[in-house]
Amino acid sequence: MSNYNINKGIGRTVEFKGLKAQYLFIFAGGLLGTLILVMILYMARVNPFICLILGFGFASLIVWQTFSLNKKYGEHGLMKNFANKKHPRYIICRKSIHRYLKFTPKPNNL
């Protein structure tokens, strides 16, 4: 049985075969999802060769996409990209300034 080292130093992120941080979760979750899909197709009595071809194809796609995302964005770049998409590009203020400066007393309900 092969022995794989997971490199983790003090204050460093987990790294396995070049994959860092959240890419490990994407990788593992994608392969687990592929395995579950193949098992469901097999239990639904789909031809086993089709199950194997789909499983191999999806697993290859997940491995390729995960490593390309890791290479493109780096350790924290994917999270930064998702965070930038959630922020508005600019804020529109259509009220005139005097409406903000206008003082309206609060009514006394005593």
All heavy atoms as an XYZ file, in Angstrom:
894
protein
N       0.847     -1.179      0.000
C       0.000      0.000      0.000
C       0.890      1.239      0.000
O       1.872      1.307      0.718
C      -0.897     -0.032      1.217
C      -1.844      1.105      1.297
S      -3.187      0.671      2.385
C      -4.256      1.994      2.004
N       0.513      2.221     -0.790
C       1.311      3.437     -0.909
C       1.135      4.327      0.308
O       0.079      4.350      0.945
C       0.892      4.221     -2.144
O       1.119      3.447     -3.301
N       2.166      5.057      0.601
C       2.143      5.991      1.712
C       2.261      7.402      1.147
O       3.255      7.729      0.511
C       3.328      5.703      2.644
C       2.927      5.722      4.086
O       1.785      5.966      4.417
N       3.882      5.450      4.948
N       1.242      8.251      1.331
C       1.266      9.619      0.836
C       1.447     10.569      2.006
O       0.796     10.435      3.036
C      -0.026      9.969      0.102
C      -0.213      9.183     -1.171
C      -1.168      8.179     -1.248
C       0.570      9.438     -2.280
C      -1.349      7.457     -2.406
C       0.409      8.721     -3.449
C      -0.555      7.735     -3.508
O      -0.716      7.022     -4.651
N       2.317     11.529      1.825
C       2.550     12.521      2.871
C       1.662     13.727      2.642
O       1.546     14.217      1.522
C       4.020     12.972      2.865
C       4.951     11.859      3.273
O       4.581     11.005      4.053
N       6.158     11.876      2.732
N       1.046     14.191      3.693
C       0.303     15.450      3.659
C       1.189     16.464      4.361
O       1.416     16.367      5.565
C      -1.068     15.328      4.345
C      -1.938     14.340      3.587
C      -1.740     16.676      4.428
C      -3.293     14.106      4.208
N       1.722     17.406      3.587
C       2.653     18.389      4.131
C       1.888     19.469      4.874
O       1.076     20.168      4.295
C       3.473     19.015      3.004
C       4.298     17.983      2.278
O       4.740     17.021      2.880
N       4.473     18.174      0.987
N       2.164     19.590      6.164
C       1.520     20.622      6.972
C       2.538     21.095      7.983
O       2.955     20.345      8.851
C       0.296     20.045      7.685
C      -0.329     20.971      8.697
C      -1.415     21.793      8.081
C      -2.218     22.513      9.137
N      -1.737     23.829      9.403
N       2.958     22.345      7.858
C       3.843     22.938      8.833
C       3.042     23.820      9.771
O       1.838     24.000      9.618
N       3.688     24.385     10.732
C       3.008     25.266     11.669
C       2.624     26.546     10.947
O       3.452     27.210     10.342
C       3.914     25.572     12.875
C       4.202     24.291     13.640
C       3.270     26.623     13.779
C       5.195     24.455     14.749
N       1.352     26.882     10.989
C       0.868     28.111     10.360
C       0.701     28.014      8.855
O       0.454     29.007      8.201
N       0.836     26.824      8.285
C       0.680     26.644      6.840
C      -0.585     25.857      6.553
O      -1.092     25.129      7.407
C       1.888     25.900      6.265
C       3.172     26.709      6.367
C       4.356     25.977      5.779
N       4.110     25.688      4.375
C       4.650     24.658      3.733
N       5.457     23.834      4.368
N       4.402     24.458      2.462
N      -1.092     26.000      5.341
C      -2.294     25.265      4.964
C      -1.932     23.843      4.556
O      -0.801     23.534      4.225
C      -3.005     25.948      3.788
O      -2.106     26.012      2.687
C      -3.465     27.336      4.156
N      -2.930     22.994      4.561
C      -2.740     21.607      4.163
C      -2.487     21.559      2.661
O      -3.143     22.230      1.883
C      -3.984     20.768      4.525
C      -3.838     19.353      4.044
C      -4.225     20.801      6.011
N      -1.528     20.740      2.259
C      -1.202     20.589      0.841
C      -1.056     19.108      0.534
O      -0.408     18.366      1.274
C       0.099     21.313      0.526
C       0.512     21.211     -0.913
C       1.822     21.904     -1.193
O       2.279     22.679     -0.323
O       2.382     21.666     -2.259
N      -1.695     18.662     -0.539
C      -1.613     17.264     -0.948
C      -1.456     17.202     -2.455
O      -2.346     17.614     -3.191
C      -2.867     16.509     -0.510
C      -2.885     15.080     -0.936
C      -2.068     14.158     -0.318
C      -3.731     14.661     -1.942
C      -2.090     12.842     -0.699
C      -3.754     13.345     -2.335
C      -2.937     12.427     -1.721
N      -0.310     16.721     -2.913
C      -0.009     16.591     -4.341
C      -0.175     17.909     -5.098
O      -0.635     17.938     -6.235
C      -0.883     15.520     -4.998
C      -0.681     14.142     -4.458
C       0.595     13.558     -4.998
C       0.744     12.139     -4.504
N       1.957     11.534     -4.964
N       0.126     19.025     -4.449
C       0.035     20.328     -5.093
C      -1.283     21.040     -4.865
O      -1.394     22.234     -5.116
N      -2.309     20.333     -4.416
C      -3.604     20.970     -4.136
C      -3.550     21.601     -2.756
O      -3.071     20.997     -1.801
C      -4.741     19.956     -4.183
C      -5.105     19.404     -5.546
C      -6.198     18.372     -5.396
C      -5.550     20.504     -6.473
N      -4.060     22.812     -2.637
C      -4.021     23.517     -1.365
C      -5.430     23.892     -0.916
O      -6.312     24.117     -1.733
C      -3.200     24.803     -1.490
C      -1.750     24.558     -1.782
C      -0.996     25.842     -1.865
C       0.460     25.593     -2.152
N       1.230     26.812     -2.233
N      -5.600     23.962      0.379
C      -6.763     24.524      1.069
C      -8.086     23.998      0.532
O      -8.353     22.804      0.577
C      -6.685     26.038      1.030
N      -8.945     24.904      0.036
C     -10.307     24.538     -0.338
C     -10.360     23.630     -1.547
O     -11.353     22.944     -1.772
C     -11.169     25.785     -0.573
C     -10.878     26.529     -1.856
C      -9.850     27.613     -1.687
O      -9.128     27.637     -0.713
N      -9.785     28.503     -2.637
N      -9.300     23.564     -2.341
C      -9.298     22.694     -3.515
C      -9.306     21.227     -3.126
O      -9.809     20.392     -3.881
C      -8.095     23.011     -4.406
C      -8.083     24.443     -4.848
C      -7.166     25.343     -4.331
C      -9.008     24.913     -5.758
C      -7.160     26.657     -4.724
C      -9.014     26.230     -6.162
C      -8.080     27.098     -5.638
O      -8.093     28.403     -6.019
N      -8.775     20.910     -1.952
C      -8.856     19.527     -1.472
C     -10.305     19.121     -1.227
O     -10.710     18.002     -1.530
C      -8.046     19.366     -0.187
C      -6.538     19.311     -0.355
C      -5.858     19.363      1.001
C      -6.137     18.075     -1.095
N     -11.110     20.041     -0.682
C     -12.516     19.741     -0.428
C     -13.291     19.626     -1.736
O     -14.170     18.775     -1.876
C     -13.135     20.810      0.472
C     -12.553     20.823      1.852
C     -11.799     21.893      2.288
C     -12.744     19.758      2.712
C     -11.251     21.912      3.552
C     -12.205     19.762      3.985
C     -11.450     20.847      4.411
N     -12.981     20.482     -2.703
C     -13.630     20.396     -4.012
C     -13.283     19.061     -4.672
O     -14.143     18.381     -5.231
C     -13.206     21.581     -4.898
C     -13.729     22.894     -4.325
C     -13.704     21.400     -6.328
C     -13.158     24.128     -4.999
N     -12.015     18.697     -4.595
C     -11.534     17.450     -5.187
C     -12.215     16.240     -4.548
O     -12.764     15.378     -5.248
C     -10.010     17.389     -5.011
C      -9.345     16.217     -5.638
C      -9.209     16.137     -7.003
C      -8.830     15.204     -4.855
C      -8.570     15.055     -7.591
C      -8.195     14.127     -5.425
C      -8.067     14.046     -6.795
N     -12.184     16.171     -3.225
C     -12.763     15.022     -2.520
C     -14.280     14.964     -2.696
O     -14.853     13.898     -2.931
C     -12.404     15.080     -1.042
N     -14.942     16.114     -2.603
C     -16.395     16.142     -2.775
C     -16.817     15.766     -4.178
O     -17.819     15.070     -4.380
N     -16.065     16.214     -5.170
C     -16.395     15.873     -6.552
C     -16.230     14.394     -6.831
O     -17.073     13.767     -7.493
N     -15.134     13.812     -6.325
C     -14.939     12.378     -6.536
C     -15.964     11.547     -5.772
O     -16.441     10.520     -6.263
C     -13.524     11.971     -6.137
C     -12.420     12.480     -7.053
C     -11.065     12.001     -6.550
C     -12.638     12.045     -8.475
N     -16.349     12.001     -4.578
C     -17.388     11.297     -3.826
C     -18.728     11.393     -4.542
O     -19.469     10.414     -4.628
C     -17.489     11.868     -2.408
C     -18.481     11.194     -1.479
C     -18.041      9.767     -1.196
C     -18.606     11.975     -0.190
N     -19.036     12.568     -5.078
C     -20.276     12.732     -5.839
C     -20.297     11.857     -7.087
O     -21.334     11.281     -7.440
N     -19.155     11.737     -7.745
C     -19.061     10.866     -8.921
C     -19.279      9.409     -8.540
O     -19.989      8.675     -9.229
C     -17.688     11.037     -9.591
O     -17.531     12.398     -9.966
C     -17.559     10.160    -10.816
N     -18.684      8.992     -7.430
C     -18.868      7.621     -6.965
C     -20.331      7.335     -6.652
O     -20.879      6.291     -7.047
C     -18.005      7.358     -5.724
C     -18.159      5.995     -5.071
C     -17.645      4.904     -5.995
C     -17.451      5.969     -3.748
N     -21.004      8.256     -5.990
C     -22.418      8.076     -5.650
C     -23.270      8.032     -6.917
O     -24.190      7.217     -7.040
C     -22.881      9.184     -4.681
C     -22.213      8.974     -3.329
C     -24.393      9.201     -4.543
C     -22.417     10.111     -2.353
N     -22.954      8.894     -7.911
C     -23.694      8.881     -9.168
C     -23.544      7.543     -9.889
O     -24.537      6.981    -10.377
C     -23.204     10.025    -10.067
C     -23.819     10.077    -11.461
C     -25.269     10.520    -11.372
C     -23.026     10.980    -12.361
N     -22.327      7.022     -9.929
C     -22.099      5.736    -10.591
C     -22.838      4.616     -9.859
O     -23.436      3.727    -10.489
C     -20.586      5.447    -10.693
C     -20.321      4.015    -11.117
C     -19.943      6.409    -11.667
N     -22.844      4.658     -8.532
C     -23.559      3.625     -7.773
C     -25.064      3.702     -8.016
O     -25.724      2.667     -8.160
C     -23.239      3.750     -6.284
C     -21.834      3.334     -5.954
S     -21.403      3.197     -4.194
C     -22.170      4.568     -3.439
N     -25.604      4.898     -8.101
C     -27.043      5.048     -8.368
C     -27.385      4.540     -9.770
O     -28.382      3.847     -9.968
C     -27.467      6.517     -8.176
C     -27.437      6.875     -6.694
C     -28.861      6.767     -8.753
C     -27.656      8.341     -6.411
N     -26.548      4.891    -10.741
C     -26.794      4.407    -12.099
C     -26.689      2.883    -12.172
O     -27.479      2.227    -12.865
C     -25.800      5.050    -13.075
C     -26.002      6.525    -13.383
C     -24.864      7.048    -14.249
C     -27.331      6.750    -14.067
N     -25.737      2.312    -11.457
C     -25.572      0.864    -11.464
C     -26.777      0.177    -10.813
O     -27.244     -0.863    -11.285
C     -24.283      0.482    -10.745
C     -23.962     -0.985    -10.832
C     -23.480     -1.536    -12.012
C     -24.137     -1.818     -9.728
C     -23.182     -2.884    -12.098
C     -23.847     -3.160     -9.800
C     -23.368     -3.689    -10.990
O     -23.082     -5.027    -11.066
N     -27.286      0.749     -9.711
C     -28.458      0.164     -9.050
C     -29.720      0.356     -9.872
O     -30.676     -0.409     -9.728
C     -28.640      0.772     -7.658
C     -27.585      0.301     -6.683
S     -27.871      0.747     -4.969
C     -28.161      2.473     -5.029
N     -29.724      1.360    -10.754
C     -30.867      1.561    -11.646
C     -30.761      0.671    -12.883
O     -31.515      0.841    -13.838
C     -30.948      3.027    -12.056
N     -29.821     -0.257    -12.878
C     -29.609     -1.248    -13.922
C     -29.231     -0.641    -15.276
O     -29.630     -1.127    -16.324
C     -30.821     -2.153    -14.069
C     -31.129     -2.909    -12.796
C     -32.083     -4.040    -13.074
N     -32.548     -4.623    -11.838
C     -31.928     -5.635    -11.230
N     -30.835     -6.127    -11.725
N     -32.421     -6.134    -10.131
N     -28.436      0.430    -15.219
C     -27.848      0.976    -16.434
C     -26.680      0.077    -16.795
O     -26.051     -0.532    -15.917
C     -27.392      2.438    -16.208
C     -26.699      3.007    -17.427
C     -28.574      3.309    -15.827
N     -26.387     -0.029    -18.061
C     -25.298     -0.877    -18.532
C     -24.012     -0.540    -17.770
O     -23.621      0.617    -17.680
C     -25.109     -0.650    -20.032
C     -24.171     -1.647    -20.658
O     -23.533     -2.438    -19.970
N     -24.092     -1.607    -21.972
N     -23.329     -1.566    -17.212
C     -22.117     -1.296    -16.423
C     -21.015     -0.583    -17.198
O     -20.256      0.198    -16.622
C     -21.663     -2.688    -15.988
C     -22.869     -3.539    -16.051
C     -23.714     -2.986    -17.137
N     -20.910     -0.830    -18.505
C     -19.894     -0.140    -19.294
C     -20.189      1.353    -19.382
O     -19.276      2.180    -19.344
C     -19.787     -0.757    -20.686
C     -19.243     -2.149    -20.666
C     -20.032     -3.221    -21.042
C     -17.944     -2.393    -20.240
C     -19.543     -4.502    -21.004
C     -17.440     -3.674    -20.198
C     -18.243     -4.738    -20.581
N     -21.461      1.695    -19.478
C     -21.842      3.116    -19.498
C     -21.541      3.749    -18.143
O     -21.050      4.882    -18.070
C     -23.330      3.274    -19.886
C     -23.540      2.822    -21.336
C     -23.795      4.710    -19.706
C     -24.978      2.799    -21.776
N     -21.819      3.013    -17.067
C     -21.506      3.523    -15.727
C     -20.011      3.787    -15.579
O     -19.599      4.823    -15.039
C     -21.957      2.535    -14.661
S     -23.729      2.329    -14.537
N     -19.187      2.852    -16.050
C     -17.738      3.017    -15.949
C     -17.239      4.185    -16.803
O     -16.387      4.964    -16.369
C     -17.025      1.731    -16.365
C     -17.107      0.579    -15.375
C     -16.494     -0.677    -15.971
C     -16.424      0.952    -14.088
N     -17.777      4.305    -18.004
C     -17.355      5.405    -18.882
C     -17.741      6.750    -18.280
O     -16.933      7.682    -18.251
C     -17.942      5.217    -20.293
C     -17.270      4.027    -20.985
C     -17.776      6.475    -21.130
C     -17.936      3.603    -22.265
N     -18.976      6.858    -17.776
C     -19.407      8.118    -17.143
C     -18.592      8.408    -15.886
O     -18.185      9.549    -15.647
C     -20.895      8.062    -16.801
C     -21.860      8.200    -17.968
C     -23.292      8.013    -17.488
C     -21.698      9.553    -18.636
N     -18.354      7.387    -15.082
C     -17.568      7.582    -13.860
C     -16.152      8.024    -14.165
O     -15.634      8.958    -13.544
N     -15.523      7.370    -15.121
C     -14.165      7.748    -15.496
C     -14.127      9.152    -16.104
O     -13.235      9.942    -15.802
C     -13.586      6.726    -16.482
C     -12.177      7.029    -16.888
C     -11.139      6.824    -16.002
C     -11.900      7.536    -18.144
C      -9.829      7.106    -16.365
C     -10.606      7.826    -18.519
C      -9.568      7.618    -17.635
N     -15.114      9.457    -16.920
C     -15.170     10.788    -17.545
C     -15.361     11.900    -16.533
O     -14.655     12.917    -16.560
N     -16.330     11.723    -15.616
C     -16.573     12.750    -14.600
C     -15.398     12.886    -13.639
O     -15.035     13.994    -13.243
C     -17.855     12.458    -13.824
C     -19.112     12.765    -14.586
C     -20.214     11.929    -14.500
C     -19.210     13.881    -15.391
C     -21.371     12.200    -15.185
C     -20.357     14.159    -16.094
C     -21.451     13.322    -15.990
N     -14.794     11.764    -13.256
C     -13.642     11.825    -12.355
C     -12.474     12.540    -13.022
O     -11.802     13.365    -12.391
C     -13.243     10.414    -11.927
N     -12.241     12.252    -14.301
C     -11.164     12.940    -15.030
C     -11.437     14.435    -15.127
O     -10.531     15.257    -14.964
C     -11.018     12.356    -16.429
O     -10.725     11.001    -16.373
N     -12.690     14.789    -15.394
C     -13.070     16.199    -15.481
C     -12.858     16.913    -14.155
O     -12.341     18.040    -14.112
C     -14.527     16.329    -15.931
C     -15.071     17.731    -16.086
C     -14.412     18.416    -17.286
C     -16.573     17.703    -16.253
N     -13.226     16.267    -13.054
C     -13.063     16.876    -11.731
C     -11.585     17.061    -11.402
O     -11.175     18.114    -10.901
C     -13.784     16.033    -10.663
C     -15.291     16.195    -10.823
C     -13.351     16.422     -9.265
C     -16.097     15.216    -10.044
N     -10.772     16.051    -11.684
C      -9.333     16.168    -11.412
C      -8.732     17.297    -12.244
O      -7.996     18.150    -11.728
C      -8.624     14.826    -11.706
C      -7.122     14.991    -11.690
C      -9.056     13.777    -10.698
N      -9.056     17.345    -13.521
C      -8.509     18.369    -14.409
C      -8.946     19.768    -13.980
O      -8.130     20.684    -13.879
C      -8.948     18.080    -15.845
C      -8.576     19.139    -16.811
C      -7.320     19.531    -17.173
C      -9.479     19.973    -17.529
N      -7.390     20.552    -18.089
C      -8.706     20.840    -18.322
C     -10.868     20.058    -17.591
C      -9.267     21.789    -19.153
C     -11.427     20.992    -18.424
C     -10.642     21.846    -19.183
N     -10.245     19.943    -13.686
C     -10.755     21.265    -13.295
C     -10.192     21.714    -11.952
O      -9.883     22.889    -11.764
C     -12.282     21.245    -13.228
C     -12.960     21.462    -14.551
C     -12.621     22.809    -15.131
O     -11.955     22.906    -16.150
N     -13.071     23.860    -14.494
N     -10.052     20.796    -11.003
C      -9.538     21.167     -9.690
C      -8.093     21.628     -9.780
O      -7.726     22.657     -9.205
C      -9.651     19.981     -8.719
O     -10.988     19.513     -8.702
C      -9.266     20.391     -7.327
N      -7.287     20.911    -10.522
C      -5.886     21.317    -10.657
C      -5.752     22.610    -11.466
O      -4.885     23.429    -11.184
C      -5.048     20.197    -11.276
C      -4.599     19.182    -10.280
C      -5.316     18.020    -10.087
C      -3.465     19.393     -9.515
C      -4.909     17.080     -9.155
C      -3.042     18.469     -8.576
C      -3.768     17.309     -8.402
N      -6.632     22.817    -12.456
C      -6.550     24.068    -13.215
C      -7.000     25.253    -12.363
O      -6.416     26.343    -12.462
C      -7.374     23.975    -14.498
O      -8.743     23.890    -14.217
N      -8.021     25.069    -11.510
C      -8.433     26.143    -10.593
C      -7.326     26.450     -9.595
O      -7.065     27.616     -9.280
C      -9.708     25.754     -9.843
C     -11.013     25.827    -10.604
C     -12.139     25.259     -9.753
C     -11.325     27.247    -11.008
N      -6.672     25.418     -9.092
C      -5.577     25.610     -8.154
C      -4.437     26.391     -8.809
O      -3.848     27.276     -8.199
C      -5.076     24.256     -7.662
C      -4.058     24.367     -6.567
O      -4.082     25.298     -5.761
N      -3.146     23.427     -6.523
N      -4.140     26.075    -10.053
C      -3.061     26.768    -10.760
C      -3.452     28.207    -11.091
O      -2.637     29.122    -11.000
C      -2.723     26.008    -12.041
C      -1.563     26.574    -12.795
C      -1.263     25.735    -14.028
C      -0.091     26.321    -14.785
N       0.188     25.559    -16.002
N      -4.709     28.428    -11.463
C      -5.154     29.755    -11.888
C      -5.300     30.727    -10.719
O      -4.840     31.856    -10.783
C      -6.488     29.640    -12.623
C      -7.031     30.949    -13.143
C      -8.311     30.738    -13.914
C      -8.834     32.054    -14.442
N     -10.092     31.861    -15.191
N      -5.955     30.294     -9.639
C      -6.286     31.205     -8.553
C      -5.350     31.113     -7.352
O      -5.313     32.019     -6.533
C      -7.721     30.973     -8.081
C      -8.748     31.374     -9.102
C      -9.527     30.428     -9.739
C      -8.930     32.702     -9.430
C     -10.475     30.793    -10.670
C      -9.869     33.077    -10.356
C     -10.641     32.117    -10.974
O     -11.559     32.489    -11.901
N      -4.660     30.028     -7.164
C      -3.776     29.905     -6.016
C      -4.530     29.547     -4.748
O      -5.668     29.089     -4.783
N      -3.880     29.784     -3.626
C      -4.408     29.309     -2.345
C      -5.701     30.008     -1.925
O      -6.662     29.371     -1.521
C      -3.345     29.500     -1.271
C      -3.701     28.907      0.054
C      -2.559     29.001      1.037
O      -1.413     29.229      0.623
O      -2.835     28.846      2.230
N      -5.741     31.337     -2.000
C      -6.918     32.071     -1.533
C      -7.655     32.796     -2.653
O      -8.652     33.460     -2.400
C      -6.504     33.104     -0.478
C      -5.830     32.504      0.709
N      -6.487     31.713      1.608
C      -4.544     32.559      1.125
C      -5.647     31.319      2.542
N      -4.450     31.808      2.274
N      -7.176     32.698     -3.877
C      -7.735     33.477     -4.979
C      -9.166     33.141     -5.317
O      -9.947     34.011     -5.695
N      -9.559     31.874     -5.194
C     -10.926     31.486     -5.519
C     -11.911     32.099     -4.531
O     -12.969     32.596     -4.924
C     -11.045     29.964     -5.527
C     -12.334     29.376     -6.068
C     -12.518     29.763     -7.528
C     -12.324     27.872     -5.941
N     -11.562     32.113     -3.244
C     -12.427     32.734     -2.242
C     -12.520     34.242     -2.463
O     -13.577     34.845     -2.301
C     -11.910     32.440     -0.835
C     -12.082     31.005     -0.430
S     -11.636     30.693      1.276
C      -9.873     30.880      1.217
N     -11.403     34.875     -2.845
C     -11.414     36.309     -3.124
C     -12.275     36.617     -4.335
O     -12.986     37.627     -4.360
C      -9.996     36.818     -3.360
C      -9.153     36.863     -2.127
C      -7.759     37.362     -2.455
C      -6.866     37.370     -1.247
N      -5.522     37.840     -1.555
N     -12.241     35.753     -5.332
C     -13.047     35.950     -6.522
C     -14.535     35.876     -6.185
O     -15.328     36.697     -6.655
C     -12.682     34.901     -7.574
C     -13.276     35.189     -8.923
O     -13.702     36.303     -9.194
N     -13.298     34.192     -9.765
N     -14.940     34.888     -5.385
C     -16.337     34.779     -4.972
C     -16.753     35.969     -4.105
O     -17.880     36.454     -4.205
C     -16.586     33.484     -4.212
C     -16.609     32.266     -5.092
C     -16.095     31.071     -4.642
C     -17.139     32.312     -6.368
C     -16.103     29.948     -5.437
C     -17.162     31.197     -7.176
C     -16.643     30.009     -6.710
N     -15.857     36.462     -3.265
C     -16.176     37.606     -2.408
C     -16.349     38.871     -3.234
O     -17.231     39.681     -2.953
C     -15.081     37.808     -1.372
N     -15.529     39.060     -4.264
C     -15.667     40.243     -5.116
C     -16.975     40.249     -5.882
O     -17.534     41.308     -6.151
C     -14.499     40.331     -6.107
C     -13.253     40.860     -5.461
O     -13.306     41.531     -4.441
N     -12.116     40.542     -6.050
N     -17.488     39.091     -6.230
C     -18.753     39.016     -6.962
C     -19.946     39.380     -6.091
O     -20.985     39.763     -6.597
C     -18.945     37.619     -7.544
C     -18.021     37.338     -8.714
C     -18.261     35.970     -9.277
C     -17.309     35.705    -10.430
N     -17.501     34.371    -11.003
N     -19.803     39.278     -4.772
C     -20.915     39.592     -3.876
C     -21.013     41.076     -3.539
O     -22.033     41.531     -3.061
C     -20.799     38.771     -2.590
C     -21.039     37.311     -2.828
C     -21.145     36.558     -1.538
C     -21.415     35.111     -1.852
N     -22.228     34.473     -0.860
N     -19.943     41.828     -3.762
C     -19.955     43.255     -3.466
C     -20.506     44.034     -4.654
O     -20.217     43.695     -5.804
C     -18.541     43.764     -3.157
C     -17.986     43.233     -1.879
N     -18.549     43.488     -0.659
C     -16.920     42.444     -1.632
C     -17.853     42.885      0.280
N     -16.855     42.233     -0.285
N     -21.289     45.091     -4.380
C     -21.772     45.900     -5.503
C     -20.622     46.677     -6.135
O     -19.662     47.059     -5.471
C     -22.781     46.850     -4.845
C     -22.400     46.897     -3.422
C     -21.779     45.561     -3.102
N     -20.729     46.919     -7.435
C     -19.672     47.668     -8.118
C     -19.701     49.145     -7.737
O     -18.678     49.785     -7.622
C     -19.814     47.525     -9.623
C     -19.530     46.135    -10.088
C     -19.564     46.055    -11.572
N     -19.368     44.663    -11.951
C     -18.846     44.284    -13.074
N     -18.475     45.183    -13.950
N     -18.693     43.020    -13.351
N     -20.889     49.689     -7.573
C     -21.019     51.075     -7.153
C     -22.351     51.240     -6.451
O     -23.252     50.426     -6.593
C     -20.898     52.045     -8.339
C     -21.759     51.684     -9.520
C     -23.079     52.086     -9.614
C     -21.241     50.918    -10.556
C     -23.858     51.743    -10.685
C     -22.004     50.566    -11.640
C     -23.323     50.983    -11.702
O     -24.097     50.636    -12.764
N     -22.464     52.310     -5.683
C     -23.681     52.593     -4.924
C     -24.367     53.777     -5.571
O     -23.745     54.822     -5.811
C     -23.353     52.891     -3.450
C     -22.698     51.656     -2.823
C     -24.608     53.283     -2.691
C     -22.189     51.882     -1.425
N     -25.650     53.648     -5.845
C     -26.420     54.722     -6.460
C     -27.237     55.406     -5.373
O     -27.939     54.767     -4.601
C     -27.343     54.177     -7.552
C     -26.527     53.529     -8.653
C     -28.225     55.276     -8.106
C     -27.372     52.854     -9.709
N     -27.134     56.708     -5.340
C     -27.904     57.499     -4.381
C     -28.743     58.480     -5.193
O     -28.221     59.442     -5.756
C     -26.960     58.237     -3.434
S     -27.828     59.230     -2.242
N     -30.057     58.261     -5.249
C     -30.910     59.088     -6.092
C     -31.668     60.153     -5.309
O     -32.380     60.943     -5.904
C     -31.889     58.192     -6.836
C     -31.193     57.316     -7.847
C     -32.166     56.722     -8.827
N     -31.437     56.106     -9.915
C     -31.420     54.813    -10.161
N     -32.093     53.989     -9.397
N     -30.732     54.331    -11.166
N     -31.541     60.165     -4.007
C     -32.197     61.200     -3.217
C     -31.363     62.472     -3.250
O     -30.140     62.428     -3.333
C     -32.365     60.758     -1.764
C     -33.408     59.693     -1.571
C     -33.553     59.399     -0.086
C     -34.588     58.346      0.159
N     -34.748     58.073      1.585
N     -32.036     63.588     -3.171
C     -31.290     64.840     -3.124
C     -30.708     65.032     -1.720
O     -31.179     64.462     -0.741
C     -32.198     66.014     -3.480
O     -33.262     66.095     -2.559
N     -29.692     65.860     -1.639
C     -28.958     66.037     -0.385
C     -29.845     66.664      0.692
O     -29.766     66.299      1.863
C     -27.702     66.893     -0.632
C     -26.754     66.114     -1.536
C     -27.014     67.247      0.670
C     -25.539     66.875     -1.959
N     -30.729     67.594      0.305
C     -31.547     68.271      1.325
C     -32.515     67.313      2.003
O     -32.959     67.553      3.122
C     -32.289     69.475      0.731
C     -33.409     69.107     -0.196
N     -34.656     68.780      0.248
C     -33.457     69.035     -1.545
C     -35.442     68.510     -0.785
N     -34.714     68.654     -1.897
N     -32.850     66.200      1.390
C     -33.721     65.218      2.043
C     -32.990     64.487      3.163
O     -33.594     64.031      4.123
C     -34.237     64.212      1.028
C     -35.229     64.868      0.066
C     -35.845     63.874     -0.843
N     -36.794     63.050     -0.100
C     -37.396     61.982     -0.595
N     -37.144     61.619     -1.823
N     -38.239     61.293      0.116
N     -31.679     64.370      3.065
C     -30.901     63.748      4.124
C     -30.667     64.704      5.278
O     -30.553     64.293      6.424
C     -29.541     63.277      3.602
C     -29.634     62.085      2.693
C     -29.343     62.199      1.347
C     -30.008     60.841      3.174
C     -29.421     61.111      0.499
C     -30.094     59.751      2.340
C     -29.802     59.887      1.010
O     -29.882     58.810      0.178
N     -30.593     65.988      4.985
C     -30.301     66.974      6.003
C     -31.550     67.512      6.677
O     -31.461     68.244      7.644
C     -29.508     68.134      5.389
C     -28.156     67.741      4.772
C     -27.536     68.954      4.098
C     -27.242     67.161      5.811
N     -32.693     67.189      6.165
C     -33.956     67.683      6.703
C     -34.221     67.056      8.072
O     -34.146     65.852      8.246
C     -35.066     67.319      5.733
C     -36.390     67.916      6.062
C     -37.367     67.541      4.951
C     -38.740     68.024      5.286
N     -39.704     67.619      4.268
N     -34.536     67.911      9.052
C     -34.794     67.453     10.416
C     -36.293     67.277     10.606
O     -37.081     68.191     10.359
C     -34.246     68.469     11.429
C     -34.582     68.096     12.849
C     -33.951     67.024     13.456
C     -35.541     68.800     13.556
C     -34.261     66.684     14.766
C     -35.852     68.461     14.854
C     -35.206     67.396     15.467
N     -36.703     66.102     11.048
C     -38.101     65.853     11.372
C     -38.181     65.411     12.824
O     -37.580     64.404     13.210
C     -38.712     64.749     10.473
O     -37.926     63.581     10.604
C     -38.742     65.179      9.021
N     -38.875     66.179     13.659
C     -38.966     65.804     15.077
C     -39.796     64.542     15.267
O     -40.731     64.289     14.523
C     -39.625     67.021     15.734
C     -40.334     67.714     14.628
C     -39.604     67.413     13.372
N     -39.432     63.781     16.282
C     -40.174     62.573     16.596
C     -41.431     62.960     17.386
O     -41.374     63.807     18.279
C     -39.325     61.618     17.423
C     -38.157     61.051     16.648
C     -37.398     60.073     17.504
C     -36.233     59.511     16.734
N     -35.442     58.576     17.533
N     -42.571     62.345     17.102
C     -43.786     62.670     17.855
C     -43.731     62.063     19.249
O     -43.174     60.987     19.455
C     -44.904     62.032     17.030
C     -44.226     60.966     16.242
C     -42.814     61.399     16.018
N     -44.292     62.782     20.202
C     -44.376     62.300     21.582
C     -45.677     61.538     21.746
O     -46.746     62.083     21.555
C     -44.319     63.449     22.572
C     -42.937     64.084     22.597
O     -41.970     63.437     22.261
N     -42.878     65.341     22.980
N     -45.577     60.304     22.103
C     -46.776     59.472     22.293
C     -47.076     59.264     23.769
O     -47.470     58.203     24.196
C     -46.563     58.110     21.613
C     -46.509     58.232     20.117
O     -47.064     59.193     19.557
N     -45.869     57.296     19.464
N     -46.876     60.262     24.584
C     -47.147     60.128     26.008
C     -48.518     60.523     26.370
O     -49.252     61.248     26.007
C     -46.142     60.931     26.832
C     -44.691     60.446     26.703
C     -43.814     61.395     27.504
C     -44.546     59.047     27.222
